[in-house]
Amino acid sequence: MDRKKLLTLIKRDEGIKLDYKQKIDINSEYGKKELAKDICAIANSRGGRGYLIVGIEDKSKEITGYEKQYSFTEEQIQQIISTRCEPPIPIKVDHIYINGKEVSVITIYDGHQKPYQIRENGAFYIRRGSTTDVMRKQELLSAFQENLNLILESYPVIRSSQEILDNDTIEKYFKNKGIILSSDNRDFLLESSSIIYKDRDSGKYCCTFGGLLVFSNFNNLYIPHNMVRIKLNNKNNIVIVQGKLLDIIDKCEKVLSEELPNNYPKEAVIEALKNAVLYRDYTHTNRDIEIIISRKSISVISPGNLIYSKESSQIPNDLSRNSWLYEKLITLDDKKRFLQTRRGFYLMRNSFNGKGKVKFINSKAEGTFKVIFPGTSVFE
């Protein structure tokens, strides 16, 4: 977004894809709710990308700017949207000065995951002219019929570039599928696999959320919560592990092998780690995976609750979350670590027979799933 395009936009009246605000207050709960509601409504409305322009009087379209106390960053808006809207809505924020007054444009992209919903009350909103309203039954049915691919991993990360993807890993994935990549079919195959996303309006490609997680060594630039934080026993330092998902598991295995006693059942902790990396809830943008090692206990804490199968409250439904990631990882992992995930719970539970109990805590209050193993003192 540049100054010229902004001035052209301001000439238009408010509508289903354009909203003017003199200011938004992201420091209050009410302000956050209203912002999420407005962006959700624009995203659900037909007509390509939409815009919420801040610093404009909505009736006269006078450029007023806004006071410093109401300033905001793209990261703050992303945080609000990712925690309040489901699925997360792809947006971008640009700040432009016109006649010394700051005007901010929140660009709301036309994603493939409509309809978007407000998590707090479960409502679906849409724009009717220049106002926000609740979606009607037929509108919801149409939106669901048009967009059946409701997968977080295919969510576009707008400011990303294909250049950040690791070509060797991409080629390995398709080779293992029996497909040879070439310059002629690359974009088509990556888009078809939801590794990259093509913007309908600009024709430009960006990476998807899942594409970055699996195929980028530097995904922390866009997904900073994709990390494992290992707190070591009686040590002040904390080991931070980031990167492609398989690399994270490999690096953590190495740290655990070095830090745990030789006779400790490391494979049980690694199993918990592997499950956390694969099945954690990646919409929890303010949380990462934690491994806490002490003489008393070893905990593996994963963001998001465990989802159980319909048949039994004791059997985890492994594929209810992140099935796209699962398919990519079982294709890429030479060690075949993801082929028997249900067996992993029995492995974790039975590895400490005679040494102590393994606790599984599915905390809805904290929004986490914890596996707590006996500490290192048991094996000293």
MOKALIN-V760877 format. One line per field, one symbol per residue. ss: DSSP state (H for helix, E for strand, - for the rest). phi: phi as a letter, one per 20 degrees, with the letter a starting at -180 (. if undefined). psi: psi as a letter, one per 20 degrees, with the letter a starting at -180 (. if undefined). A space follows every 10 residues. Layout:
BEGIN
ss: ???
phi: ???
psi: ???
END
This chain:
BEGIN
ss: --HHHHHHHH ----E--EEE E-------HH HHHHHHHHHH HHHH-----E EEEE-E---- --E----HHH ---HHHHHHH HHHHEE---- EEEEEEEE-- EEEEEEEE-- ------EE-- ----EEEE-- EEEE--HHHH HHHHHH---- -HHH-EE--- -HHH--HHHH HHHHHH---- -----HHHHH HH---EEE-- ----EEEEHH HHHHH---HH H------EEE E------EEE E---HHHHHH HHHHHHHHH- -----HHHHH HHHHHHHHH- --------EE EEE---EEEE EEE----E-- -----E-HHH --HHHHHHHH HH-------- HHHHHHHHHH --------EE EEE----EEE EEEE-HHHH-
phi: .cffffffff feegafcbcd cfacdeedff ffffffffff ffffefpnfc bdddocffee mffdmbfgfd fbdffffgff ffeddcfgef cbccdceclm decddeedee edcfeeceff dmeddbedmd ddbffegfff ffffffceee cgfeffegee cgfeeeffff ffgfffence fbffdgffff ffemeccdff eemeeceegf gfgedcfdff fdcfeebddd eeflcffded dcpfgffgff ffgfffffee ggefffffff fffgffffdf effefdccfc cddbfeacdd ddfnefeeff fbfddfegef cmfffgffff feffeledec fffffffffe fdgndqeddd deeffemccd dddgffffde
psi: prgghghggh hqrqbijppq phrqnjiqgg ggghgggghg gghiqqkbqr poppjpphgi kpohaqqhij qrrhhggggg ghiiqprqpp rqpppppolj ppppoopoqn rjkqqqqpgg ijqpqrpocj rprpqrghhg ggghhhmimm phhjppngjr qhhiqohghg hgghgiikpp qrhhiggggh ghjkhrppph ghjqqrqrgh ggghjpikii hhmhinrpoo oqpkqhqppp praqghhggg ghggghhhhq qhjpmhhghh gggghgggjr oiinijqrpp ooprhhrppo pppqqppqrh hqiipqnhji pkhggggghh hhohilijim hhhhhhgghi ikpiirqppo onohgikrpp porqrhhhj.
END
